[in-house]
């Protein structure tokens, strides 16, 4: 039996690890110079491969950006889920999730800017990403938490959307106007939660 020439097919683990390596380098370039500095050619040079190898894993720069968004949102959600292990009562879980959400974005301002403030991104690309079920799950976990606190409530969507937009607003203010003497983010988040669950 003759063996065909060329590289053997990569395993799913190899593909995942290579995408993570590209993502890591893309995030480093983004942090240092902004996403405008990220290019397929530069990433190929950083990673040590040809640009075509990058294109074999990502359709283009926007695909890499969406990969980074997904990676950051997964990191944020994992942090929330880890904190929820220490809370039992529904109100404690909602409080823990909200505080962790805001703290994550204020502790990682570069992640906040990447996910919520990326420049030169087409609306259609953002819409496609935001409409994805995996993306929505990172935010809709708050619907389940609110429903657990207010089981008879009919307007869970309004309350969830108000909470999410309020939490993002707190993180936005803390990250983009740091010279203003804001009230403590924890206290603002508590006040927001009280208004949501009242």
N, C-alpha and C positions, 0 to 999 in steps of 0.2 A: 504494500500500500504506500503510495507516494504522499508526501506531506506537502501541502500547498505553501507557497512562499508568502512572506509578509508577517505582520504582527498578529498574534492570536487575538480574538475578540476580548474586549475588556469586560470584566465582571461589573455588576451593578455597584458594588462597593468601590471599585476603581473609578468608575464614572462619578459617583457621589464625591469621593475624595478629591478628584481633579476639579470638579465644579467648586467645591469648597475652597480649594487652593486659589482658583481664579477669583472667587468672591472675596477672599481675604486680601489679595493684592489690590483688587478694585476698591475695597473699602479703605485701604491704606492710602491709595492715591487720592480718593475722595476727601479723606480727613486732612491731608496735607495741602491739596490744591483745588478741591472742588470737583464735582462730577464732570465738568467740562474738560478736565485734563485726562479723564479715563478714555482710552481708545483701545481697539482690538490689537493694533500693532504694538502699543506700549505694554499692554497686558502680556502679549506673547513674549516680548523681550524680558519682562519681569519674571514670568513663569518659566521661561526657557524652552519655548516651543514655537512653532510657526503660527501665524495668524489663522491659517486654515484649521489648525487643531482647536483653536478657541471657537471658531465658527461651527465646528462639529459638535460643540456642547452648548453654545448659545447662538441664537439667531442674529443677535447684534447687541449694541450697547444698551438699548431699552430692555432687552431680555435679561441682561446682567443686572440692571437697576431693579427690575422686578424680583429677581432672585435675592438681591440684598434686602429689599423691602420685606419679603417673605421670611428671610432669615432673622431679621430684627424683630418682626412681629412674633415669631415663634419663640425667640429668646424672652420677650416681654411676657408672653402668655405662660411660658414655663415658670417664670419667676412668680407670677400670680398663683399658679396652681401649687407651687411649692409652699407658698405662704398659707394657702387655704387649708393645708393639712393640719395646721395648728389652730384652726377655728372650727367650732361646731355649730353654734347658733347661726341661723340664716342672716341676722343683722350683723353679727361679727364677721361673717364671710364676706358680705357686701362691703363692709367697712374696710376689711383687709385688702380686698381686690381693688377697691378704688384708691386707697392710699398707695398700694404697690404700683398701680398704673401710673399715677402722677409722679411718684418717686422715680420710677424707671426712666421716664422721659426727662426729668430734671437732672437726674444723675448721669444721663447719657445724652447731652445736648447734640452731639454729632449724629446720633441715631434719630433724634427728633427732627433735625434739619433734613436728613436723608429721606425719611418717610413722609413728612408733612410739608417740606419746603423745597423739594427738588426743582431745579430750574430746567427749562428747555425740554419739558416732557409734554407730549401731546395729550390732550384731554382724553382721546380715545384709549390711549395706553393706560392711563390712570383708571378710566371707567372699567376697562377689561379686568384690571387687577382687583379693583374694589368689589366688583360683582362676583368674583370667584368665591365659591363656598368656603374654601380654606381661609381666605382673607376675612370673610364675614364672621367666621367662627371666633376669631380673636376678639371681636367686639360684642358679638351676640351672647357671649358667656354672661354679660351683665344682665341680659333679659332674664336668664334663668335665675340669677341671684336676686333680682328684683321680684320676680314671680314668687320665689321662696319666702321673701319678706312680706309681700302683699299678695297672698294667694287669690283673693277675691277681686283684684284690680283688673279693670278692663283696658286701661290705656298704658299697658306695659311698654309698648313701642315708643310712645311719647316720652315716658319717663326714662327709658333706656337712652334714647337719642339725646335727651336733655342732659343726662348724666355724662355721656361720652363727650358731647360737645363742650360741656363745662370743664371736664377734666383736661381735655386737649387745650382749652383756653387758658387754664391755669398754667399748664406746662409751657404754652406759647409765650405767655407774659414773662414767666420766670427766665426763659431761654433767650428771648429777643430784647427784653428791656430790663436787664439785670441791675442797672443803676437806680431804678426806682425802688424805693423801700417798700416792697410788697409785704402784706401780712404773711404769716407763716403758711406755707402750702398745705400743711397738714390741717391747720384750722380752717382754711378756705375749703378744702375737700370735705371736711366734716360738715360745714355749713351747707355746702352744695348737696350732700347726701341727705341732710335733714329736710331740705326743701323738696327733694325728690320723693322721699318716703313719707312725707307728712300726709 
